[in-house]
């Protein structure tokens, strides 16, 4: 039970970290995102400001899909739908 509590707390912390970074970052004037797809397309310009918040948001944005994929694979393996070779 405790590992699930830790997992959910870690996920909540990850979301809060993303919210914090997104609220503090400065997007370049050439690219102002108005949706999630536009944000990912504009994210390549985030490190142009050379601020740590923008660089951290870039890293957070591009690592989140990878983490979601890894969690999904783990759930599929645990449920038996995906067999290990």
VENHUJO-V193158 format. One record per pair of residues at least 24 apart in sequence whose C-alpha atoms are under 10 Angstrom apart, sorted by the first residue. I is the first residue (numbers start at 0). J is the second residue. D is the distance in Angstrom with one decimal. If there is no record, write none. Layout:
i=I j=J d=D
i=I j=J d=D
//
This chain:
i=13 j=59 d=8.7
i=13 j=63 d=8.8
i=14 j=59 d=9.7
i=14 j=63 d=9.5
i=16 j=55 d=9.7
i=16 j=56 d=8.9
i=16 j=59 d=8.4
i=17 j=55 d=9.0
i=17 j=56 d=6.9
i=17 j=57 d=9.9
i=17 j=59 d=6.6
i=17 j=60 d=7.8
i=17 j=63 d=9.4
i=18 j=56 d=9.3
i=19 j=52 d=9.2
i=19 j=56 d=9.1
i=20 j=51 d=9.6
i=20 j=52 d=6.0
i=20 j=53 d=7.4
i=20 j=54 d=9.5
i=20 j=55 d=7.2
i=20 j=56 d=5.6
i=20 j=57 d=9.3
i=20 j=59 d=8.6
i=20 j=60 d=10.0
i=21 j=52 d=8.4
i=21 j=53 d=8.3
i=21 j=55 d=9.6
i=21 j=56 d=6.6
i=21 j=57 d=9.6
i=21 j=59 d=9.7
i=21 j=60 d=9.6
i=22 j=52 d=9.7
i=22 j=56 d=9.9
i=23 j=52 d=6.9
i=23 j=53 d=8.3
i=23 j=56 d=9.4
i=24 j=48 d=9.5
i=24 j=50 d=8.4
i=24 j=51 d=9.0
i=24 j=52 d=5.7
i=24 j=53 d=5.3
i=24 j=54 d=9.0
i=24 j=55 d=9.2
i=24 j=56 d=7.5
i=24 j=57 d=9.9
i=25 j=50 d=8.7
i=25 j=52 d=8.4
i=25 j=53 d=6.9
i=26 j=53 d=7.9
//
